[in-house]
Every structure is written in C-alpha cells, then in structure tokens.
Amino acid sequence: MPYNVVRSEVLSRFLEVNHLLNSIKSVEDSIIAPAVLPLEYKIYKGFFYVHIYACIEFSINKLVVTTLTLAKSKNILYQHIENKFYTIAVSSNLQSIRDFNSKTFLDKSADLFLAIESGDISNFDETLMSKYLQNVWGKTFNQITKTLGMNNFVISGREMYLFDEIVDNRNKLAHGRDKAEDIGSSPNYQDLKDKYDLIFDTINRYINHFEAYNLNKEYIKNSERINY
C-alpha cells in the first residue's frame, strides 16, 4: 500500500532524530552536578530543531506528492473532478492567467473553463505543491487540506504552537540569526523527547487523514466515484 511506504520512510527519518535524542540523554546522564554543562550538549540540543524540521518537511512533501500521484494515476476526466480539487487539476491554466497580459487574458480565461467542462483526462504536476512546503508552520496543515479540497485536519493549539516553535528555531539556525548553543541551552532531554513524540503523533494522524481522503476518492465527484 502506498501509504504504508510513506509511513515506513517517515519512520526511518524520525528514527535518526531518536538516535540524536539518545545521544543527548547519554551526555545528560553523565553530567554530575554542579558540573558545567558541556558545550557539545547544548549544540546537540540546538541541532535537534534542524533535524526534526527536516523530518517534518520530508514527511509532508512525501505525503502530498504520493496523494497527488495516486489521484493523477486514475486518469480522471476534468468534468468528473470535484469542484474543490480544481485548484490542483487546472493549476497550469491558473498559472497562465496569472502570467497574462491584457491581450491574452480573455483567451486564457476561456481555456480554463473549457478545460473544466471537457472530457479530456486531467493532467497536472503532482509535485506542484513542493515549492510551497519549505516552511511547515502549524497553519500549513490546513492550508494544504484546503488546497486539495479536503476536510479540515484536527490539530490542537498546542500542536500548532509546537510546529511554529520548530520552524522558528530551525530558521534562526539556518539563517545565522542565532547559535545552536543558545537555542539548545534551555530544554533538557525530556523536553525534546516530548516534542518529538507529539510531532511524530501529529504526522501519523495527518498520514491517516490523507489515506482516508484517497480511499474515499474525495477529489472525484460523488456520482462518478464508482467509475474510478
């Protein structure tokens, strides 16, 4: 099953972060108060944010591309597509309108509506959303579901805050605004492990959400789903 492949690849990425957490715990357990905390201990904890953010971005991108690939493989006729999925299905037409000049605006607009009503097989780029997934904030989860015409994903305020914290700290390090030592000075192993567990659980629930969406063929008009 495609989503089991997604789960397996996501797990392998998160296991790498778990290995980093085990290293952090090993150093932490070796510290005897009132010893000064080793510099590498703080740096390891700072880099936790970079490493786990990489897992998040990989997971979301893999999930979205897999789902769009499965939808595209069904060779759905444009006229059978659920209205909310046209954002994806006619994305190339929308792009043409965005790049219009005054002489081609009406022509490109007509192309869009002709495509929607046509009996042609839909053709869209299954990787088109990848460029929009370079910062996965808490709000990103339901921006994605909205774009794909999915039901909202249930994500708590605590979970959204945590994803925002991860992105913010990762960006501080990646863009040189702060040092790993400073970002990693506050949390201990258990703090980071709790963040890890909550993120991993949220990502797994998000995979389940997409799997149900694909299984129910929610990107196809209800009256036509039996034909696909």
C-alpha positions, 0 to 999 in steps of 0.5 A: 500500500502506498501509504504504508511506504510513506509511513515506513520512510517517515519512520526511518527519518524520525528514527535518526532524530531518536538516535540524536535524542539518545545521544543527548540523554547519554551526555545528560546522564553523565553530567554530575552536578554542579558540573558545567554543562558541556558545550557539545550538549547544548549544540546537540540540543540546538541541532535537534530543531534542524533535524526534526524540521527536516523530518517534518518537511520530508514527511509532508512533501512525501505525503502530498506528492504520493496523494497527488500521484495516486489521484493523477494515476486514475486518469480522471476526466476534468468534468468528473473532478470535484469542484474543490480539487480544481485548484490542483487539476487546472493549476497550469491554466491558473498559472497562465492567467496569472502570467497574462497580459491584457491581450491574452487574458480573455483567451486564457480565461476561456481555456480554463473553463473549457478545460473544466467542462471537457472530457479530456483526462486531467493532467497536472504536476503532482509535485506542484505543491513542493515549492510551497512546503519549505516552511511547515508552520502549524497553519500549513496543515490546513492550508494544504487540506484546503488546497486539495479540497479536503476536510479540515485536519484536527490539530490542537493549539498546542500542536500548532504552537509546537510546529511554529516553535520548530520552524522558528528555531530551525530558521534562526539556525539556518539563517545565522540569526542565532547559535545552536548553543543558545537555542539548545541551552534551555530544554533538557532531554525530556523536553525534546523527547516530548516534542518529538513524540507529539510531532511524530503523533501529529504526522501519523494522524495527518498520514491517516487523514490523507489515506482516508481522503484517497480511499474515499476518492474525495477529489472525484465527484460523488456520482462518478466515484464508482467509475474510478 
